[in-house]
Amino acid sequence: MANRALAVLGRGILPVETPIARADDAGLTRGDGVFETIHVRYGKPWQLDEHLARMAGSGRILGIDLPPAAELAALVDEVLVDAAADEEVAVKIVCTRGPEGQDRPTVFATMFDVAPAQRQGRRDGIAVVSVTLGVPADVRSGAPWLLGGAKTLSYAVNMAALRYAATAGADDALLVSVEGTVLEAPTANVVWAADGALRTIPVDTGILAGTTVNYLLDRAGELGLRAERARISLDDLYAADEAWLCSSVRGAARITSLDGKPIGEKGLTEGVQRLLGFPV
Ligand SMILES: Cc1ncc(COP(=O)(O)O)c(C=O)c1O
């Protein structure tokens, strides 16, 4: 049976069809708000504290006064009350800026099944196409209004990049800067193994600081690899031993090809998946 639930802060569990936002809510009218998506294993949210810390940071960047972390954690517990303990599910927490002219965020959490495409990517790998984000890699660190590093509700560009990738026959997109520096995927970070190191893109490029990537790099030693943060061009990614897109719900999906050309496979994926707690 499908797992689905909705909990609204201050109102508790409601039927999932319940309308929960006013028509003038800035989350709806402007994509003005923040969110987190969390993987849930055996009924327990994975890395909840890390997600709540990043959400607090996103709230600070947007100047939205979020509820305290303890209230958000209680909301997550509430929405998971009927989650199947033997299945993986996901929880999304959303905090919008709220109705026009009011200082009152709209806060809710939903629980839902992990999409089959995410599980398939984890198992079989993914074909990726590169797409430009249209900005230089250094611009967002000096331009706070571009909201680099915040997980905002304004994901229309990210979703359009994914639709473009699908029309190009790929499973996912890789966003690159105008200079051809790899940034991130629309809903994931990129990680690659090369020269005895597990590497990812530094956050001074304005990308999201991924909880999954941080977890993985903190434990790279368990795979016999060093952890490093470094920029890489699209062209140099072909020389990697192996590369993945990583996010909370998908775990690590090996990039099998980039723009139609194969990327290395050195048998590291199983170890990476195991480190993240996902069976291959
Ligand atoms: C743009 C973007 N980058 C990276 C990530 C990966 O973050 P995490 O590992 O915390 O899920 C996400 C997650 O959805 C994302 O939306």
PDBQT file of the ligand as one rigid body, heavy atoms in Angstrom, charges set to zero:
ROOT
HETATM    1  C1  LIG A 301      20.210  21.153  -5.687  1.00  0.00    +0.000 C 
HETATM    2  C2  LIG A 301      20.540  20.017  -4.766  1.00  0.00    +0.000 A 
HETATM    3  N1  LIG A 301      21.837  19.704  -4.560  1.00  0.00    +0.000 NA
HETATM    4  C3  LIG A 301      22.186  18.685  -3.739  1.00  0.00    +0.000 A 
HETATM    5  C4  LIG A 301      21.221  17.911  -3.087  1.00  0.00    +0.000 A 
HETATM    6  C5  LIG A 301      21.652  16.774  -2.197  1.00  0.00    +0.000 C 
HETATM    7  O1  LIG A 301      21.414  17.085  -0.839  1.00  0.00    +0.000 OA
HETATM    8  P1  LIG A 301      21.177  15.955   0.243  1.00  0.00    +0.000 P 
HETATM    9  O2  LIG A 301      22.313  15.000   0.128  1.00  0.00    +0.000 OA
HETATM   10  O3  LIG A 301      21.212  16.690   1.537  1.00  0.00    +0.000 OA
HETATM   11  O4  LIG A 301      19.872  15.317  -0.050  1.00  0.00    +0.000 OA
HETATM   12  C6  LIG A 301      19.871  18.218  -3.257  1.00  0.00    +0.000 A 
HETATM   13  C7  LIG A 301      18.847  17.429  -2.567  1.00  0.00    +0.000 C 
HETATM   14  O5  LIG A 301      17.704  17.377  -2.939  1.00  0.00    +0.000 OA
HETATM   15  C8  LIG A 301      19.520  19.301  -4.116  1.00  0.00    +0.000 A 
HETATM   16  O6  LIG A 301      18.230  19.627  -4.310  1.00  0.00    +0.000 OA
ENDROOT
TORSDOF 0
